[in-house]
Amino acid sequence: MRTRRGGRPRWRLYADMETQVRSQIKLWNVVALVAMLAAVPMSAAVAQDYPTRAINIIVPFTAGGPNDVAGRIYADGLRRHFGSAATIAVENRPGGAGVPGTEAAMQAEPDGYTLLMGGIAPLTLIPPIQKVRYNTEKDFAPLGLMWRSPQVFAVHPQVGVKTVAEFIAKAKANPGKLTIGSAGLGTVTHLANELFRREAKVDFTHVPYKSTANSLNDLLGGHINAIFGDVALVRPQAEAGKLVALAVTGERRSPLMPDLATTAEVGFPAVQTEVWYGALVSAKTPAPIIERLRAATLAVQTDPVTQKMLRQHGIVLGEPGAAAFAKFVRQEIERWTPIVTTIKMR
């Protein structure tokens, strides 16, 4: 039998080495377990003290639009929940139909101090048709729905129509000449345009903007002919006679404009779109902090002050809580993916 210098069999040396390695591995496992157990109460303690510094809410659209309003109502609610000493900032990161701002929120330090007021476009409509750096359901932890509103199909008075049927007749008589604005390529307002184009069998020119607020300003100035815009934005202009509201895209009539028929009532049930926004945080955030944020968001959703502010914008939220929001997002993905992947978005 071959032996190593000193007379010990080589197999014995190998056996001793294996025993040493196994012992070392066991030691490492014990150390790792102790560290993990120690981290649990530490994470809970950190969550108990949260927040200890400013919370930043990324709004991936321009100031003044519904996404921005939702973000600021949410920020106000968090301030009331955490106390006046808490600093809650809203950061607008417009452009790219909300995708860059959403990516920024996902890539931020996952410590619970960067939140996202995410919306239907970057979270559900765009990922199936455009490459993004995030997975809506895997990379984000839902906190709660904060805004849900139908849109109003409105035209400038100079267009000279009072009904959807009259608009369609004018569009067919002037193919490609009428213009309809949107909040940008891939947004829900763009989707409403294309659903209307398909269902009404009309041709018009789509004009994308950075936000609904931008498209509304150009509509008021007579630079475009029509938009699908949020009820709260369109109603004051329609009441002042600056715009003509033709239909609302929700399942039912809006409490802010109860006399305005739905698109289903005027013959186009497929043109049914809602804009929605909800609070999310990186899924990599420590679980105790996520739970603390979910409890805070639930408190904001059920806060009478918040609910009053939302009702002023025609918003009536459904079931509160993170679980309900997660279910809602899943349903929206399942609903819109087959549509946006087959309809021609132009």
C-alpha positions in Angstrom: 0.0 0.0 0.0 1.3 3.4 -1.0 2.0 5.7 2.0 2.8 9.3 2.4 6.1 10.3 4.0 5.8 9.5 7.8 4.2 6.1 7.1 0.4 7.0 7.2 -1.7 5.4 4.4 -2.8 8.0 1.8 -6.5 6.9 2.2 -6.3 7.8 5.9 -5.1 11.2 5.1 -8.0 11.8 2.6 -10.5 10.5 5.3 -9.1 12.9 7.9 -9.4 15.8 5.4 -13.0 14.9 4.6 -13.8 14.8 8.3 -12.3 18.2 8.8 -14.2 19.7 5.9 -17.5 18.3 7.1 -16.9 19.7 10.6 -16.2 23.1 9.1 -19.4 23.0 7.0 -21.4 22.2 10.1 -19.8 25.1 11.9 -20.6 27.5 9.0 -24.2 26.3 9.0 -24.6 26.9 12.7 -23.1 30.4 12.3 -25.4 31.2 9.4 -28.4 30.0 11.4 -27.5 32.1 14.4 -27.0 35.1 12.2 -30.4 34.6 10.5 -32.2 34.2 13.8 -30.5 37.2 15.2 -31.6 39.2 12.1 -35.3 38.4 12.6 -35.8 40.5 15.8 -33.4 43.1 14.4 -35.6 43.5 11.3 -38.7 43.7 13.4 -37.1 46.3 15.6 -36.2 48.4 12.5 -39.7 48.1 11.2 -41.1 49.2 14.5 -39.0 52.4 14.3 -39.9 52.9 10.6 -39.8 55.6 9.2 -36.7 57.2 10.6 -36.0 59.4 7.5 -37.8 60.8 4.4 -40.0 58.5 2.3 -39.9 59.3 -1.4 -43.0 58.4 -3.6 -42.1 58.2 -7.3 -44.9 59.4 -9.5 -43.9 58.3 -13.1 -45.9 61.1 -14.8 -46.0 64.9 -14.9 -47.3 67.1 -12.1 -51.0 68.0 -12.3 -52.3 64.8 -13.7 -54.4 62.1 -12.0 -51.3 60.0 -11.2 -49.7 63.0 -9.4 -53.0 63.8 -7.6 -53.2 60.2 -6.4 -49.6 60.3 -5.2 -50.1 63.5 -3.2 -53.3 62.3 -1.6 -51.5 59.1 -0.6 -48.6 61.2 0.7 -51.0 63.3 2.8 -52.5 60.2 4.2 -49.1 58.7 5.2 -48.3 62.0 7.0 -51.4 61.7 9.0 -50.7 58.1 9.8 -47.1 58.4 10.7 -47.4 61.8 12.3 -46.5 65.3 11.4 -42.8 64.6 12.0 -42.7 62.2 9.1 -41.3 63.6 5.8 -43.1 62.2 2.7 -41.9 63.6 -0.6 -43.5 63.2 -4.1 -41.0 63.0 -7.0 -42.3 63.3 -10.5 -40.4 61.3 -13.1 -42.4 61.7 -16.3 -41.8 60.2 -19.7 -42.0 56.9 -21.5 -45.6 56.3 -20.5 -44.4 55.8 -16.9 -41.8 53.0 -17.6 -38.6 54.9 -16.7 -40.1 56.1 -13.3 -41.3 52.6 -12.6 -37.9 51.1 -13.4 -36.3 53.7 -11.1 -38.5 52.6 -8.2 -37.7 49.0 -8.8 -33.9 49.7 -8.9 -33.8 51.9 -5.8 -32.4 50.7 -2.5 -35.0 48.2 -1.2 -35.2 49.7 2.3 -38.8 50.9 2.2 -38.0 54.5 1.7 -38.7 54.6 -2.1 -42.4 53.9 -3.0 -44.1 53.9 -6.4 -47.5 55.3 -7.3 -47.7 52.7 -10.1 -50.4 52.7 -12.8 -52.2 50.6 -15.4 -49.9 51.6 -18.3 -46.4 50.7 -17.0 -47.6 47.8 -14.9 -50.1 46.0 -17.2 -50.4 47.5 -20.7 -46.8 48.0 -21.7 -44.9 45.0 -20.5 -46.6 42.6 -22.9 -45.7 44.7 -25.9 -42.4 46.4 -24.9 -39.2 45.3 -23.2 -39.1 46.6 -19.6 -36.6 45.9 -16.8 -39.1 44.7 -14.3 -41.7 42.1 -13.7 -44.8 43.7 -12.2 -45.8 40.8 -10.0 -42.3 39.5 -9.1 -40.4 42.8 -8.5 -43.0 44.8 -6.7 -44.9 44.2 -3.5 -48.4 45.7 -3.7 -49.5 48.0 -0.9 -52.9 49.2 -1.9 -55.1 50.7 -4.7 -55.4 54.5 -4.4 -57.2 55.7 -7.6 -59.7 54.2 -10.1 -61.5 56.3 -12.6 -63.2 56.0 -16.0 -62.4 58.4 -18.8 -64.5 60.9 -20.7 -64.5 61.2 -24.5 -64.5 64.9 -25.0 -64.1 67.2 -28.0 -63.4 70.8 -28.7 -66.6 72.8 -29.5 -65.1 73.8 -32.8 -65.5 70.2 -34.0 -69.2 70.9 -34.1 -70.6 67.6 -32.7 -72.7 66.8 -29.7 -72.8 63.0 -29.8 -70.5 60.1 -30.4 -72.5 59.2 -33.5 -72.0 62.7 -34.9 -68.2 62.4 -34.2 -68.1 59.1 -36.0 -70.0 60.5 -39.0 -67.6 63.4 -39.2 -64.5 61.1 -38.9 -65.8 58.9 -41.7 -66.4 61.9 -43.9 -62.9 63.1 -43.2 -60.7 60.0 -42.8 -57.5 60.6 -41.0 -58.1 64.3 -40.5 -59.5 64.4 -37.0 -57.0 64.3 -34.2 -57.3 62.5 -30.8 -54.6 63.1 -28.1 -53.4 60.7 -25.4 -51.1 60.6 -22.4 -48.5 58.8 -24.5 -47.8 55.6 -26.5 -49.0 52.5 -24.6 -51.1 54.4 -22.0 -54.7 53.7 -21.2 -55.8 56.8 -23.0 -53.9 55.5 -26.1 -55.6 52.1 -25.6 -59.0 53.9 -25.5 -58.2 55.6 -28.8 -57.4 52.3 -30.5 -60.4 50.5 -29.1 -62.6 53.3 -30.3 -60.9 53.2 -33.8 -61.5 49.5 -34.0 -65.0 49.4 -32.7 -66.4 52.4 -34.5 -64.4 51.6 -37.7 -63.1 55.1 -38.1 -59.7 56.5 -39.0 -58.2 59.5 -37.2 -54.7 60.7 -36.2 -53.4 59.8 -32.8 -51.3 62.5 -31.1 -49.3 61.3 -28.1 -48.3 63.6 -25.2 -46.4 63.1 -22.0 -49.6 63.2 -19.8 -53.3 63.7 -19.9 -52.8 67.2 -18.5 -50.7 68.1 -21.6 -53.2 66.7 -24.1 -56.0 68.5 -22.3 -54.2 71.8 -22.6 -53.8 71.4 -26.3 -57.4 70.4 -26.7 -58.5 73.5 -24.8 -56.3 75.5 -27.2 -57.9 73.9 -30.2 -54.7 72.3 -31.4 -56.3 68.8 -31.4 -59.9 67.7 -31.8 -60.5 65.3 -28.9 -59.2 63.2 -26.0 -60.1 60.5 -23.6 -59.4 62.2 -20.3 -60.1 61.6 -16.6 -63.5 62.7 -15.4 -62.1 65.0 -12.7 -60.0 66.9 -15.4 -62.7 67.1 -18.1 -65.8 67.9 -16.0 -64.8 71.5 -15.1 -64.0 72.3 -18.7 -67.2 70.7 -19.9 -69.3 72.6 -17.4 -67.6 75.9 -18.4 -68.5 75.2 -22.1 -64.9 74.9 -23.1 -65.3 71.2 -24.1 -68.1 68.9 -25.1 -68.3 65.6 -23.2 -69.7 62.8 -25.4 -69.4 59.6 -23.3 -67.8 58.0 -20.2 -65.8 54.8 -20.5 -66.7 53.2 -17.2 -69.0 50.2 -16.4 -71.5 52.7 -15.0 -72.0 56.5 -15.2 -69.7 58.7 -13.2 -71.1 60.3 -10.0 -69.4 63.5 -11.1 -71.2 63.5 -14.5 -74.4 61.4 -13.9 -76.1 62.7 -17.0 -73.3 61.5 -19.3 -74.0 58.2 -21.0 -71.4 55.3 -21.0 -69.8 54.1 -24.2 -71.8 50.9 -23.7 -75.0 52.9 -23.7 -74.1 54.6 -27.0 -73.2 51.3 -28.7 -69.6 50.6 -27.9 -69.3 48.3 -24.9 -65.7 47.2 -25.8 -64.5 50.8 -25.3 -64.5 50.4 -21.6 -61.3 51.7 -19.9 -60.3 52.9 -16.5 -57.2 54.6 -15.3 -55.9 53.3 -11.9 -53.0 53.9 -9.6 -51.8 52.1 -6.6 -48.9 52.2 -4.1 -46.1 49.6 -4.4 -42.6 49.0 -3.0 -39.7 46.8 -4.1 -40.4 43.1 -3.4 -36.8 42.9 -1.9 -37.8 45.2 0.9 -37.6 43.4 4.3 -40.8 41.7 5.1 -41.5 43.5 8.4 -41.2 46.9 6.7 -43.5 45.7 3.8 -46.1 44.7 6.4 -45.8 48.1 8.2 -46.3 49.9 4.9 -49.3 47.7 4.1 -50.8 48.5 7.4 -50.2 52.2 6.9 -51.7 52.1 3.4 -54.8 50.3 4.7 -55.1 53.1 7.2 -54.9 55.7 4.5 -57.4 53.9 2.3 -60.0 53.8 5.1 -59.2 57.3 6.4 -62.4 59.4 6.1 -60.2 62.4 5.1 -58.7 60.4 2.3 -62.0 59.1 1.1 -63.5 62.6 1.0 -60.6 63.8 -1.1 -61.0 60.9 -3.5 -64.8 61.4 -3.8 -64.2 65.0 -4.9 -62.3 63.5 -7.9 -65.1 60.9 -8.6 -63.0 58.1 -7.1 -64.8 55.3 -5.3 -62.3 52.7 -4.2 -63.3 49.0 -3.9 -62.0 46.5 -1.4 -59.0 48.0 0.5 -55.8 46.2 1.4 -52.8 44.7 -0.3 -54.3 41.3 -1.1 -57.2 43.0 -2.9 -54.8 45.2 -4.9 -52.7 42.1 -5.8 -55.8 40.3 -7.1 -56.9 43.4 -9.0 -53.5 43.7 -10.8 -53.5 40.0 -11.7 -57.0 40.4 -13.2 -55.9 43.5 -15.1 -52.9 41.7 -16.6 -55.1 38.8 -17.6 -57.7 41.1 -19.1 -55.5 43.5 -21.1 -52.6 41.2 -22.3 -54.5 39.5 -25.1 -56.0 42.8 -26.2 -52.8 44.9 -26.3 -50.9 42.1 -28.1 -53.5 41.9 -30.9 -54.8 45.4 -31.3 -52.7 47.7 -33.5 -51.3 50.5 -31.2 -50.4 53.4 -33.5 
